[in-house]
Amino acid sequence: MKWFLFFWGLSALVLAQNPVTGNATITLVDGGTECEGSQRRVEVHVDITGLTGQGGDAGLNAYGISLLLDDMTFFKRAESGVDPIPFSLEATNQLVAQQINELRLVGYKADTQAPNQSYHVATVILGNQTGTVTLDLNASATSLGSRRVGNAGPGPINFVFNGPLATSISGSYPLTLIEALSSWRFDHPTYNVNPVTPQVDILDLISIASCSQL
């Protein structure tokens, strides 16, 4: 329902910087691995540099991006991008993404001073298994919204896509949360992955939960 309402609102509010001239560029960027190589980060970037509209340089205030994976079981979770502005993010969870074979990312930030530059809008975390996976854009279900100008906005921004990204995961994470919990508050170097204190604490459990297969 949130996905439908987002696009309904985006198509209805066509004032603001409408029309924005030119095309934004959506790019998928390999952000490297984490969790001892068992997870890979894929950043979603939207570049609006040089685009203009009503009120001057265009700025990004909203996006609805649909991604397709050739194996959706690799998808773990999504995180909001914060550069140059922090977006609020609604993302499809693992179970639903596998059911509909689509990953939907909806981000928004009301910022009348949103800059005219490249945005890191979201990061997709891949894992769960080893192997190769390709990410592609579902362009027909993707939309971008410009910044507000006065009391009007956002307006649509046209875009082009830089192409699919093929990446791989080769590592496996050796720790599990169940084992870490048994070491809670004990001096156990294997599970003390954030050695702020000599004992296994909440910071260690958070890190292990993020990396392990729950």
N, C-alpha and C positions, 0 to 999 in steps of 0.2 A: 504494500500500500504506500509506504514512504517513497518508493521508487516511482510509482505512478504520479503521486502528488507533486514530486519534484519536477518532473517533466511537464506536467500540466501547468504548473506555475511558471516554468521557464518559457513555455511557448506563449503564455498569456501576457507576460510582462515584457513587451517588445519595445519599450521606450529606452530610457537610460542612454547608453552609448550607441544605440542603434541608428544607422548601420555602422558596424565596425568594419573598416576596410582591410582587406588582406586575409591571410590564413594563419592561424596559430599552428604550431607543430607539436604533435604528441610523440614522445619518444620513450621507449622502454630501455632502461639502463641497468646493466649488471652491476649490482652494488657489492659483490663479493660474498664470501661465506662467513658463517659464524657457528658457534656451538661445535667446535672441532670439526668443521667441514660438513656437518650433518644438515645444515640449513643454508639456503642462499637467499639473499635480499635482491629484489628487483624493484628499482625505483621508477616511478611514473612521473615524467616531466612534461610540462606544457609551456612552450615558449611563445610569448606574445610580443616579443621585442619588435618595435617599429610599427605596431598596429595602432590606428587612431580611430576615434569615433566622436560622438557628441561630447563636448566638454574637454577634448584634448586627447592625450595618450590613453590607450586602452589599458584597463587593469582587470585582473581575474578575480571574481567573487564567488563563482560556483562551477561545479563540474559534475557530470554524471558520466562515468567511464565504464564501459562494458568490456571485459577481457575474456578471451577464450583460451583454454589450455587443452593441448591434445591429450593430456591425462590429468584430470582435475583432482585426482587423489594426492597429487603433490602439494596442493594448496593447504597451508596451515592457518594463516591469519593475515590481516592487513593492518597497517599502521598509518596514521595521518602524517602528511608532510608538514614541515614547519618553516620552510624557506621559500620566499622571504616572509610569509605570513602563516600563522597556524590555522589550518582548516579543521572544522568539525567534520568527522568522518562517520558515515554509516556504510558498513560493508557486509556482503553476504557471508554467512558463517560456513564452516566446512561442510556440514551436512547438506545444507540447502544448495550450496555451489555444486556439489556432486549430483544432487537430484535434478537440477535444471541445466547442468553442464555449462554454467556461466558464472563469472565473478563480477559482481556489480559494486562499483565504488561511487558513492555520492558524497561530495564535500561542499561545504559552504562557509563563507566568512563575509559578513557585512563590513566592508572597508572601503569608504569613498576615496581613500588615498592609496589604494592597491597599486603597486608599481608596475611599470611597463618593462618587464624583463622575463626571464625564464623562471618557472615555478617548479619546485619539487612538491607535487601535490599528494603523493601517497607512496607507500612501500608495500610490496607484496612479499610475504615470507613463504618460501617453498621448503618442503622437507618431507617427512613421513617415510621416505624410502630413498634408495639410490637409483640413478639412471639419468636419462636425458628428457627434458620437457621443453616444449615450444609454447610461447605466449604470443597471442595475436589480439588485435583490436577488433571488436564488433562495432564497426563504424556506424551502422544504422541505428544502434541503441546508445550512441554516445553524443553528448551535448556539452557545450561550454557556455558560461554566462559571464558577461562583463560586469564591471563595477557599477555601483549606483551613482547617479548624478542628480543631486537634489533629492526630490521625493520619487524619482522614477528609476526603475531597474529591477533585475538585471536584464540585459539584452543579449541575444545570441552572438556567438563568435564562430565563424567557420574555421575548419581545421583540415590539416593533412596529417597522415601517419607515416612515420619513418620506417615502418616495416616490422615484421615479427622478430622476436628474440628467442633464440635457442640457447639453453643453458643446461648445466648438469650438476648433480650432487653425487659425490663419491664417498663421503665419510659417514660414519655412524656414531651417535653419541653414546658413550659407555655407561652413563649414570641414569638411574631412574628415581622418580620422586619418592616412591615407596621405600626404597633403600635409604634415601636421604632423610626421610622422616624418622627412621629408626636411630639416626645419629644426631637428632635434634638436641642442641645444647651440650653436645659432647665434643671433645677435641679429636676430630677425625679429619686428617688432611685430605683424604680423597674427596670428601664432600664440602670442604671449606674452599669453595671456588672463588669467593670474594673475601680474601683474608684480612678483613677489617678487624675482626676479633679472632682469637684462637679457637673459639667454639663455632660449630655449625649454627648459623642464625637465620633470621628471616630473609636476609639478602641472598644467602646461599640457596635457600629453598625456592625463591622467586626465579633465580637464574636457572636452576635445574629444571623447574617446572616449565620454563619457557623453551628449553632445549630438548627435553626428554619426550618420549612417547608416553602419554599419561594412561 
